[in-house]
């Protein structure tokens, strides 16, 4: 398979002006749009000119002499191909090579109710009542479950779960069902409580304050950790349920690995 076929995923560089795909194989094969998953038109020879959004797509490969004869492969189309390769490779190896890694998520999709910042309820942001604070919707619960399912499928050992105090962040962890105690940290809170429009530095400090060498740390926060984040170009648009991967180096500094849009977890399920 082409050099950009790594760890079972074909990585393709995205361009807003359109881009080409050209798949080369050492064994004779023909390529077809997937019959069951999100896909695109492709020539049987593995070539095509595409005008697609960034995202995860699937194509079918029919091998002339192979087992299986026909298989479906994921195609990750991204503007940050090298970061995409780094991220998928790290996640696939994280069962055993996990020291220093941190998964950072924006809480899952939440549109039930709205935050009542003038509520008389003490610490209203912790309330799981949609009349007081915004809660996860069904899509959010499903996305959080998908993330948790993928983490378990990959046998990723989670050593710490650190959440914003907002119920929708805690609910994200609960629906991931990682089987570990959830620690709440006010530094991860939404701006409606903290009044901090920019808080990525707090997020990075939380990571530094929770060193773990026996598994990965998972954080769930809010959109305000995206504002002015030095890696915001890579993690854009940072929708609800999206995340990114960091690594804490022996020096204590943090290395950005790559973005994890929620659809990327479908690769592993």
C-alpha positions in Angstrom: 0.0 0.0 0.0 1.1 3.6 -0.4 3.6 5.1 2.0 0.7 7.1 3.6 -1.0 3.9 4.6 0.1 3.7 8.2 -1.3 1.5 11.0 -4.3 0.5 8.9 -5.3 4.1 7.9 -4.7 5.9 4.7 -3.8 9.6 5.4 -4.5 12.2 2.7 -3.6 15.9 2.8 -6.6 18.2 2.5 -6.8 21.4 0.4 -9.6 23.8 0.1 -9.0 24.0 -3.6 -9.4 20.3 -4.1 -6.8 17.6 -4.0 -5.8 14.3 -5.6 -5.6 10.8 -4.2 -3.4 8.1 -5.7 -3.1 4.7 -4.0 -0.3 2.4 -5.0 -0.1 -1.3 -3.9 2.5 -4.0 -4.3 -0.3 -6.5 -4.9 -2.9 -6.0 -7.6 -6.1 -4.5 -6.3 -9.2 -2.5 -7.3 -10.8 0.3 -5.3 -14.5 1.1 -4.8 -16.6 3.5 -2.7 -17.7 1.9 0.5 -21.2 0.4 0.4 -21.9 0.9 4.1 -20.0 3.9 5.4 -19.2 7.6 4.6 -17.3 7.4 1.3 -16.3 9.2 -2.0 -16.0 8.4 -5.6 -12.7 6.7 -6.5 -11.4 5.1 -9.7 -10.9 1.4 -9.6 -7.2 2.1 -10.1 -7.1 4.0 -6.8 -7.0 7.5 -8.2 -9.3 10.5 -8.1 -9.7 14.2 -7.8 -11.5 15.1 -4.6 -13.4 18.1 -3.3 -14.3 17.1 0.3 -14.4 18.5 3.8 -11.8 17.2 6.2 -13.0 14.1 7.8 -13.0 10.3 8.0 -14.1 8.3 5.0 -14.0 4.7 4.0 -13.3 2.9 0.7 -13.3 -0.8 -0.2 -10.3 -2.7 -1.5 -10.7 -5.9 -3.6 -7.4 -7.8 -3.7 -6.7 -9.9 -6.7 -5.0 -12.6 -4.5 -5.4 -11.9 -0.9 -7.2 -12.7 2.4 -9.5 -11.1 2.9 -10.5 -10.7 -0.7 -12.4 -7.5 0.1 -11.8 -5.1 3.0 -12.8 -1.7 4.0 -10.1 0.8 4.9 -10.4 4.2 6.6 -9.2 7.3 4.8 -8.4 10.3 7.1 -8.4 13.5 5.1 -6.8 16.3 7.1 -4.8 19.5 6.6 -2.4 18.4 9.3 -1.4 15.0 7.9 1.8 14.6 10.0 -0.1 15.4 13.2 -2.8 13.0 12.2 -0.2 10.2 11.7 1.4 11.0 15.0 -2.0 10.9 16.8 -3.4 7.7 15.3 0.0 5.9 15.8 0.2 7.1 19.4 -3.4 6.0 20.2 -2.8 2.5 18.7 0.4 2.0 20.7 -0.9 3.5 23.9 -1.8 0.2 25.5 1.9 -0.2 26.3 3.5 3.1 25.3 1.5 5.5 27.4 3.8 7.4 29.8 3.1 11.1 29.8 0.2 11.1 27.4 -2.9 13.3 28.1 -6.2 13.3 26.3 -7.9 16.7 26.5 -11.6 16.9 25.5 -14.2 19.6 25.1 -17.3 18.1 26.8 -19.7 16.1 24.7 -22.6 17.7 22.8 -24.9 19.6 25.2 -28.0 21.5 24.1 -30.5 20.6 26.8 -31.3 23.8 28.8 -29.0 26.7 29.3 -26.7 28.1 32.0 -28.6 30.4 34.4 -25.7 32.4 35.7 -28.1 34.4 37.9 -29.5 31.3 39.5 -30.1 31.3 43.2 -29.0 27.6 43.3 -25.7 27.4 45.2 -22.9 26.5 42.8 -25.5 26.3 40.0 -22.9 25.1 37.5 -22.7 21.8 39.2 -26.4 21.2 38.9 -27.6 18.4 36.6 -31.0 20.1 36.3 -31.5 21.5 32.8 -33.5 24.3 34.2 -30.3 25.5 36.0 -27.4 24.5 33.7 -27.0 23.2 30.2 -26.8 19.3 30.0 -25.7 16.7 27.5 -28.1 15.8 24.8 -28.6 12.3 23.3 -25.9 12.9 20.7 -23.5 13.9 23.4 -24.2 10.8 25.5 -23.7 8.7 22.4 -20.4 10.4 21.5 -19.0 10.1 25.0 -19.9 6.4 25.0 -18.2 6.0 21.6 -15.0 7.6 23.0 -15.1 5.3 26.0 -15.7 2.3 23.9 -12.7 3.1 21.7 -10.4 3.7 24.7 -11.4 0.3 26.0 -11.1 -1.4 22.6 -7.5 0.0 22.4 -6.8 -1.2 26.0 -5.6 2.3 26.8 -4.9 2.5 30.6 -6.5 5.6 32.1 -4.8 6.6 35.4 -6.6 9.9 36.1 -9.9 11.5 35.1 -10.0 15.2 35.7 -13.2 17.2 34.9 -14.6 20.7 35.0 -17.1 21.1 37.8 -19.9 21.6 35.3 -22.3 18.7 35.2 -22.1 18.3 31.4 -18.3 17.7 31.8 -18.8 15.2 34.6 -21.6 13.5 32.5 -19.2 13.2 29.6 -16.9 11.1 31.9 -19.8 9.1 33.2 -20.9 8.2 29.7 -17.4 7.3 28.8 -17.6 4.8 31.7 -13.8 4.6 32.2 -14.2 3.0 35.6 -12.1 5.5 37.5 -12.8 8.1 40.0 -13.6 11.6 38.5 -11.7 14.4 40.1 -13.2 17.9 39.6 -11.0 20.9 39.1 -12.4 24.4 39.0 -9.6 25.6 36.7 -11.3 23.7 33.9 -14.6 25.5 34.3 -16.6 27.3 31.7 -16.3 31.1 31.4 -19.9 31.4 32.7 -18.6 30.5 36.2 -15.0 31.4 36.0 -15.3 34.5 33.8 -12.1 33.4 32.1 -12.4 33.7 28.4 -8.9 32.3 27.9 -7.9 29.4 30.1 -5.6 27.1 28.1 -2.7 28.0 30.4 -4.8 26.7 33.3 -5.4 23.5 31.4 -1.7 23.0 30.8 -1.0 23.7 34.4 -3.5 21.0 35.5 -1.7 18.6 33.3 1.7 19.5 34.9 0.1 19.2 38.3 -1.0 15.6 37.7 2.1 13.7 36.5 1.3 10.0 35.8 3.7 7.5 34.5 1.5 4.4 34.8 -1.2 5.4 32.4 -2.8 8.3 30.6 -4.6 11.4 32.1 -7.9 12.4 30.6 -9.3 15.9 31.0 -12.7 17.3 30.1 -13.2 21.0 29.9 -14.9 23.6 27.7 -14.5 25.8 24.6 -12.6 28.5 26.5 -9.5 26.3 26.6 -9.4 26.8 22.8 -9.3 30.6 22.8 -5.8 31.9 22.1 -4.4 28.3 22.6 -1.1 28.2 20.8 -2.3 25.0 18.9 -5.7 26.4 18.0 -4.9 26.2 14.3 -4.4 22.5 14.6 -7.4 21.7 16.8 -9.9 24.0 14.9 -12.8 24.0 14.9 -12.9 22.2 18.3 -16.6 21.2 18.3 -18.2 19.6 21.3 -16.9 16.0 21.8 -13.6 16.9 20.0 -10.3 16.7 21.7 -6.5 16.8 21.3 -3.5 14.8 22.5 -0.6 16.2 24.5 2.5 14.5 26.0 4.3 15.6 29.1 8.1 15.3 28.5 10.6 14.3 31.2 11.6 18.0 31.3 8.1 18.9 32.5 7.3 20.7 29.2 4.3 19.7 27.1 4.4 18.5 23.5 1.4 18.8 21.2 0.8 15.6 19.3 -2.4 16.3 17.4 -6.1 16.9 17.1 -8.7 14.2 17.8 -12.0 15.2 16.2 -14.8 12.9 17.5 -15.2 11.0 14.2 -11.6 9.8 14.4 -12.6 7.3 17.1 -14.6 5.4 14.5 -11.3 4.1 13.2 -10.9 1.9 16.3 -14.4 0.5 16.6 
